[in-house]
């Protein structure tokens, strides 16, 4: 309703703090990168191409030389890394204390990198310090870079000079993309079922589901399957892939499911209505959504002056994510820890907490 959407479905799996689990960008603003190898749904701004594949995220900082920014709103820097923090993370992700840090203030709007291979913004260095107390949360529009003292990353950040211009460029490896939302796992690849077999963890069993797909002609499919009801038992991941095959999708991704699965459609009289039957009996708070808008997205600001970015809701306002749901956060955490969709992962704190809650509930 806030974005005047024509229709919408829920998006990525949420963590207990309310943030998405995977790479997420909106209107050219990179919100976070992912800790896991997972597929993403992204569309070119001109809507001439759709991508449903693993993103290859890169963030670079350019001053006299180009150097990588390894994390973006997703964890403290490692021994050789540089991390970046923006206001979107709010109280969920603050710059670390006792780091070499630099506060960057935007001095220009977003623009396309050469070949539209990413989004670039120029910043001026407003503050630099090493081995000091934490900088605190960045103000809207600002970015704080941080590296551990005595490391290569810390040395690079600490060497920045006040007033110096630094250009930050982000890309997920797909040209012309301003928005992306992740999910897990990939259901279809070139029309063939891509779900891991055998899949025995709880997330693979029959549950309410949400999926997004694309046909060879470029038609976008937004699908919600109800479940946990007498009249609808839900589907397994493999069955969901077959449903998407039946709709002639060539690529499809599983999004957050269980009680999060929700579809909203604007009726003829202009009102928005939930058209499925969420298994919680009501809408659940979700980390992100995929919206259909009527006409051009007014929020896309490529080439325009960079307006201050609104901070994300605090974790208290974001609401409690259902970490015990086997088709949602809890099931994703279990699957990643068990290596269901690839190598076993050392989960970030949010999902480690979800896994503890999930297993204790089970």
C-alpha positions as CSV (number, residue, x, y, z in Angstrom):
1,X,0.0,0.0,0.0
2,X,2.8,2.3,0.9
3,X,4.4,1.9,-2.6
4,X,1.0,1.9,-4.4
5,X,1.6,-1.7,-5.6
6,X,-0.7,-3.5,-7.9
7,X,0.3,-6.8,-6.5
8,X,3.0,-8.3,-4.2
9,X,4.4,-11.5,-2.7
10,X,6.7,-12.0,0.3
11,X,10.4,-12.0,-0.5
12,X,13.6,-13.4,1.1
13,X,13.8,-15.5,4.3
14,X,14.1,-13.1,7.3
15,X,16.5,-13.5,10.2
16,X,15.3,-13.1,13.8
17,X,16.3,-9.4,13.7
18,X,14.0,-8.9,10.7
19,X,16.6,-8.4,8.0
20,X,16.8,-10.5,4.7
21,X,19.2,-13.5,4.7
22,X,20.8,-12.9,1.3
23,X,21.9,-10.1,-1.0
24,X,19.4,-7.3,-1.2
25,X,19.3,-4.0,-3.1
26,X,16.5,-1.5,-3.7
27,X,16.4,1.4,-6.2
28,X,20.2,1.3,-6.6
29,X,20.8,1.3,-2.9
30,X,22.8,-1.8,-1.8
31,X,21.3,-2.8,1.6
32,X,23.5,-5.9,2.3
33,X,25.5,-8.7,0.7
34,X,25.1,-12.3,1.5
35,X,27.2,-14.7,3.7
36,X,26.0,-17.7,1.6
37,X,26.0,-18.8,-2.0
38,X,22.4,-18.4,-3.0
39,X,20.4,-17.4,-6.1
40,X,18.9,-14.0,-6.6
41,X,16.1,-12.5,-8.6
42,X,17.0,-9.4,-10.5
43,X,15.7,-7.5,-13.4
44,X,17.3,-4.8,-15.6
45,X,16.0,-1.4,-15.0
46,X,14.7,-1.3,-18.6
47,X,13.0,-4.7,-18.1
48,X,14.8,-6.2,-21.1
49,X,16.4,-9.0,-19.1
50,X,15.7,-11.1,-16.0
51,X,18.4,-12.9,-13.9
52,X,17.8,-15.8,-11.7
53,X,21.2,-17.1,-10.7
54,X,23.9,-16.8,-8.1
55,X,25.1,-13.2,-7.9
56,X,28.8,-12.3,-7.9
57,X,28.8,-9.4,-5.5
58,X,31.6,-6.9,-5.7
59,X,32.1,-3.5,-3.9
60,X,35.1,-1.5,-4.8
61,X,36.5,1.8,-3.3
62,X,38.5,4.0,-5.7
63,X,40.8,6.8,-4.6
64,X,44.3,6.6,-6.0
65,X,43.9,2.9,-6.4
66,X,41.0,0.5,-6.5
67,X,40.5,-1.8,-3.5
68,X,37.8,-4.3,-2.5
69,X,35.2,-3.8,0.2
70,X,34.6,-7.3,1.4
71,X,31.4,-6.9,3.5
72,X,28.5,-4.6,3.3
73,X,26.2,-4.4,6.3
74,X,27.1,-8.0,7.1
75,X,29.6,-8.6,9.8
76,X,32.8,-7.2,11.2
77,X,35.9,-7.2,9.0
78,X,38.2,-10.2,9.0
79,X,41.9,-10.1,9.3
80,X,42.4,-8.8,5.8
81,X,39.0,-7.3,5.1
82,X,37.2,-4.0,4.9
83,X,33.6,-3.8,5.9
84,X,31.1,-1.0,5.1
85,X,28.1,0.1,7.1
86,X,25.1,2.3,6.1
87,X,22.2,3.7,8.0
88,X,19.9,1.0,6.6
89,X,21.4,-1.5,9.2
90,X,20.5,0.8,12.1
91,X,20.9,-0.9,15.4
92,X,21.3,-4.3,13.6
93,X,24.8,-3.7,12.3
94,X,27.0,-1.0,13.9
95,X,30.6,-0.2,12.9
96,X,33.0,-2.1,15.2
97,X,34.8,-0.4,18.1
98,X,38.6,0.0,18.1
99,X,38.8,-0.3,14.3
100,X,40.4,2.0,11.7
101,X,37.3,3.7,10.4
102,X,36.4,6.4,7.9
103,X,33.0,8.2,7.6
104,X,32.1,9.1,4.1
105,X,29.6,11.8,3.1
106,X,27.9,11.6,-0.4
107,X,28.8,14.4,-2.7
108,X,26.9,13.3,-5.8
109,X,24.1,11.1,-7.0
110,X,24.0,7.5,-8.1
111,X,25.3,6.8,-11.6
112,X,25.9,3.8,-13.7
113,X,29.4,2.4,-13.7
114,X,30.9,1.9,-17.2
115,X,28.8,-0.4,-19.3
116,X,26.0,-0.2,-16.6
117,X,28.0,-2.9,-14.7
118,X,27.1,-1.6,-11.3
119,X,26.1,1.6,-9.4
120,X,28.7,4.2,-8.4
121,X,28.5,7.1,-5.9
122,X,31.2,9.7,-5.0
123,X,31.8,10.4,-1.3
124,X,34.0,12.9,0.6
125,X,35.9,11.7,3.6
126,X,34.4,13.4,6.6
127,X,36.1,11.7,9.5
128,X,39.0,9.2,10.0
129,X,40.3,7.5,13.1
130,X,42.2,4.4,14.2
131,X,41.9,2.5,17.6
132,X,39.3,4.9,18.8
133,X,35.8,4.3,20.1
134,X,33.2,3.2,17.6
135,X,31.9,5.8,15.2
136,X,28.3,5.0,15.8
137,X,25.6,4.5,13.2
138,X,26.1,6.3,9.9
139,X,23.6,9.1,9.2
140,X,21.2,8.6,6.2
141,X,23.3,8.6,3.0
142,X,26.6,8.1,4.8
143,X,28.9,5.1,4.6
144,X,31.4,4.0,7.3
145,X,34.4,1.9,6.2
146,X,36.2,-0.1,8.8
147,X,39.3,-2.4,9.0
148,X,41.1,-4.0,11.8
149,X,44.1,-2.0,13.1
150,X,47.5,-3.4,11.9
151,X,45.9,-5.2,8.9
152,X,46.0,-4.3,5.2
153,X,42.4,-3.3,5.3
154,X,42.9,-1.1,8.4
155,X,45.9,0.6,6.8
156,X,44.0,1.4,3.7
157,X,41.1,2.9,5.6
158,X,43.3,4.8,8.0
159,X,45.3,6.3,5.1
160,X,42.3,8.2,3.8
161,X,42.6,12.0,4.1
162,X,39.8,14.4,5.2
163,X,38.1,15.9,2.2
164,X,39.4,13.2,-0.1
165,X,37.0,11.8,-2.7
166,X,36.3,8.1,-2.6
167,X,34.1,6.4,-5.2
168,X,32.2,3.3,-4.1
169,X,30.8,1.0,-6.8
170,X,28.7,-2.1,-6.2
171,X,27.6,-4.8,-8.6
172,X,26.0,-8.2,-8.4
173,X,27.5,-9.2,-11.8
174,X,24.4,-8.5,-13.8
175,X,24.4,-5.2,-15.9
176,X,21.7,-2.6,-15.5
177,X,20.4,-3.9,-12.2
178,X,19.2,-1.7,-9.4
179,X,17.1,-4.1,-7.4
180,X,17.7,-7.7,-6.2
181,X,16.2,-10.1,-3.7
182,X,17.5,-13.5,-2.8
183,X,16.0,-16.9,-2.0
184,X,17.0,-20.5,-1.6
185,X,17.2,-22.9,-3.3
186,X,17.1,-22.5,-7.1
187,X,14.1,-24.6,-8.2
188,X,14.5,-24.6,-12.0
189,X,17.5,-24.0,-14.2
190,X,16.9,-23.9,-18.0
191,X,13.6,-25.7,-17.4
192,X,15.2,-28.6,-15.4
193,X,14.6,-29.3,-11.7
194,X,17.6,-28.0,-9.8
195,X,16.5,-29.0,-6.2
196,X,19.1,-31.1,-4.4
197,X,18.2,-34.8,-4.1
198,X,17.8,-36.4,-1.7
199,X,16.6,-33.5,0.4
200,X,15.7,-34.8,3.9
201,X,15.8,-31.6,6.1
202,X,12.6,-30.1,7.3
203,X,12.6,-27.3,4.7
204,X,12.1,-29.8,1.9
205,X,8.9,-31.3,3.2
206,X,5.3,-30.2,2.5
207,X,4.7,-26.6,3.5
208,X,3.1,-23.4,2.3
209,X,5.4,-22.0,-0.4
210,X,6.3,-18.8,-2.4
211,X,8.2,-18.9,-5.6
212,X,9.2,-16.5,-8.4
213,X,9.9,-17.6,-11.9
214,X,10.4,-16.5,-15.5
215,X,9.3,-18.0,-18.8
216,X,11.5,-18.1,-21.9
217,X,9.4,-15.2,-23.2
218,X,10.3,-13.1,-20.1
219,X,7.0,-13.4,-18.4
220,X,7.4,-13.2,-14.6
221,X,5.5,-15.8,-12.5
222,X,4.7,-15.0,-8.8
223,X,3.3,-18.1,-7.2
224,X,2.0,-18.8,-3.7
225,X,0.8,-22.2,-2.5
226,X,-1.2,-22.5,0.7
227,X,-0.7,-25.3,3.2
228,X,-1.1,-26.5,6.8
229,X,-4.9,-26.4,6.2
230,X,-7.5,-29.1,5.7
231,X,-8.1,-28.0,2.1
232,X,-4.4,-27.4,1.3
233,X,-1.5,-29.4,2.6
234,X,1.3,-27.5,0.9
235,X,4.0,-28.9,-1.4
236,X,7.6,-30.1,-1.2
237,X,10.4,-28.2,-2.8
238,X,10.5,-30.8,-5.6
239,X,6.7,-30.5,-6.1
240,X,7.0,-26.7,-6.2
241,X,9.6,-27.0,-8.9
242,X,7.2,-29.2,-10.9
243,X,4.4,-26.6,-10.4
244,X,6.7,-24.0,-11.9
245,X,7.6,-26.4,-14.7
246,X,3.8,-26.7,-15.4
247,X,3.6,-23.0,-15.7
248,X,6.4,-23.2,-18.3
249,X,9.0,-21.4,-16.2
250,X,12.6,-21.8,-17.4
251,X,14.1,-20.5,-14.1
252,X,12.5,-20.3,-10.7
253,X,13.6,-19.6,-7.1
254,X,12.0,-20.7,-3.8
255,X,11.4,-17.7,-1.5
256,X,10.4,-17.5,2.2
257,X,7.6,-20.0,2.9
258,X,5.5,-21.3,5.7
259,X,3.6,-18.6,7.5
260,X,5.3,-16.0,5.5
261,X,3.8,-17.1,2.2
262,X,1.4,-14.2,1.2
263,X,0.0,-12.8,-2.0
264,X,-1.6,-9.4,-2.1
265,X,-3.6,-8.1,-5.2
266,X,-5.3,-4.7,-5.8
267,X,-9.0,-5.2,-6.7
268,X,-11.1,-3.4,-9.2
269,X,-12.2,-0.9,-6.6
270,X,-8.6,0.0,-5.7
271,X,-8.3,-1.8,-2.4
272,X,-5.5,-4.3,-1.6
273,X,-6.5,-7.7,-0.5
274,X,-4.7,-10.8,0.7
275,X,-5.8,-13.4,-1.8
276,X,-4.3,-16.5,-0.3
277,X,-4.8,-18.0,3.2
278,X,-1.6,-17.5,5.2
279,X,-1.1,-20.4,7.6
280,X,-0.7,-18.2,10.6
281,X,-4.3,-17.0,10.1
282,X,-3.0,-13.5,9.4
283,X,-0.2,-11.7,7.6
284,X,3.2,-12.2,9.2
285,X,5.9,-9.6,9.2
286,X,8.5,-10.3,6.5
287,X,11.9,-9.1,5.7
288,X,11.2,-8.0,2.1
289,X,8.7,-8.2,-0.7
290,X,8.5,-8.3,-4.5
291,X,6.1,-5.7,-5.8
292,X,4.4,-5.0,-9.1
293,X,4.1,-1.3,-9.7
294,X,1.9,0.5,-12.2
295,X,4.4,2.4,-14.4
296,X,7.9,3.5,-13.6
297,X,9.4,3.1,-10.1
298,X,9.6,6.7,-8.7
299,X,12.2,5.6,-6.2
300,X,14.9,4.8,-8.8
301,X,17.4,7.7,-8.6
302,X,20.1,7.0,-11.2
303,X,21.3,10.3,-12.5
304,X,19.4,12.3,-9.9
305,X,20.8,14.0,-6.8
306,X,21.2,11.5,-3.9
307,X,18.5,12.2,-1.4
308,X,19.0,11.2,2.2
309,X,18.2,7.5,2.6
310,X,15.6,6.5,5.1
311,X,16.9,4.3,7.9
312,X,15.5,0.8,8.2
313,X,13.1,0.1,11.1
314,X,14.8,-1.0,14.3
315,X,14.7,-4.7,15.2
316,X,12.0,-3.9,17.7
317,X,9.8,-2.3,15.1
318,X,10.6,-5.0,12.5
319,X,8.8,-7.5,14.5
320,X,9.6,-11.1,15.5
321,X,10.5,-13.5,12.7
322,X,9.1,-17.0,13.3
323,X,12.4,-18.8,13.8
324,X,10.6,-22.1,14.5
325,X,8.9,-22.3,11.1
326,X,10.5,-25.3,9.1
327,X,9.7,-23.7,5.8
328,X,11.0,-20.3,6.8
329,X,13.9,-19.0,8.9
330,X,14.4,-22.1,11.1
331,X,14.3,-24.5,8.1
332,X,16.7,-22.3,6.1
333,X,19.2,-22.2,9.0
334,X,19.0,-25.9,9.5
335,X,19.5,-26.6,5.7
336,X,22.5,-24.3,5.5
337,X,24.1,-25.8,8.6
338,X,23.6,-29.3,7.3
339,X,24.8,-28.4,3.8
340,X,21.5,-29.3,2.1
341,X,22.0,-26.6,-0.6
342,X,25.7,-26.8,-0.8
343,X,28.7,-26.7,1.6
344,X,27.9,-26.5,5.3
345,X,28.1,-23.0,6.5
346,X,29.2,-21.2,9.6
347,X,26.0,-19.2,10.1
348,X,26.1,-15.5,11.1
349,X,24.8,-14.7,14.6
350,X,21.2,-14.1,13.5
351,X,20.8,-17.5,11.9
352,X,22.8,-19.3,14.5
353,X,20.2,-18.0,17.0
354,X,17.4,-19.1,14.7
355,X,18.8,-22.6,14.5
356,X,19.1,-22.9,18.3
357,X,15.4,-21.7,18.6
358,X,14.3,-24.1,15.9
359,X,16.1,-27.1,17.3
360,X,14.9,-26.5,20.8
361,X,11.3,-26.1,19.5
362,X,11.7,-29.4,17.5
